[in-house]
Amino acid sequence: MKMNRALAFVLSVLTCLGAAAQRPADNVLSRMGQEAQELMQQEKFSEALVVYDRIVALTGLKTGEDHQILYRRSICKYYLGKFEEALMDIDSFMPFNPGSSTPYVLRSFLHRNLGNGEKVVSDLNQALSMNTGEQDSVDLMRFRSTALLSLKRYKESVEDMKIAMKERTDPEGLSVLAFSYFNLGETENAINSVNRSIELDFSYLPAYLYAASFLLDAGENQKALIYARLGTMADDTSDAAWFYAGLALVNMDDPDRGCKYLNKAFYLGNDDAGYYLSQHCYPTEN
């Protein structure tokens, strides 16, 4: 599972939590904790989890200090896709570490993977209200913007992303901004954001796909075709780009080229292309 900047913030506190997660007076537990930490640094999460499970069994989680190990174990489970189990660990850990924002960030990632959008935003709100660094706050705000987008809270998503991009502007952030603008009915702002994204990275495929879909929805088929064809140039294996190009051509009463593109999209695995092929390219009589 790929690590992004916000999750890297969570992992950055492993060292400072390490002292609490081990009992210096107990040499066995100390050595086990060090071994597990080294395994995590090597991204050997399955092996690290085995060690953490042993530590939990040995301590019995009888004290607040014992519970500190659950933070590390929850990270292992996150990377192994054991989101429900990781959530149980982090929930048990948090009462014993009330002053840190990082558990809220980790839990927001778990809620995202479990489809709990409102809880993602709630945890990020809590993390941002606490004392995080300026750069960390920017990364968390970008993450919150995407979470708000998934909840169709488009205006709030725009507000977060515009603030975050004052620090760092990139194609991904601009695409989130574009999608929010489009759903607010601000098509011109959406296309402007897409164009800025392309200026930063002409090979960034999602920008072309967003623009094509926005313009198709607005009935601007000629413009949609331009972006879709640019998308096929950025990645000629993109079934969505070929599909949008074919659909634009069919809408422009050019079925010969349109069907060729739709067929290409269908060959690449686009199921929607199959429907349009049956309707416009291989019609059957009732």
Helices and strands as residue ranges (DSSP letters): H 5-11, H 14-21, H 27-41, H 45-59, H 64-67, H 69-79, H 83-93, G 94-96, H 102-113, H 117-129, H 134-150, H 154-164, H 171-183, H 187-200, H 205-217, H 221-234, H 239-251, H 255-267, H 271-276, I 277-281
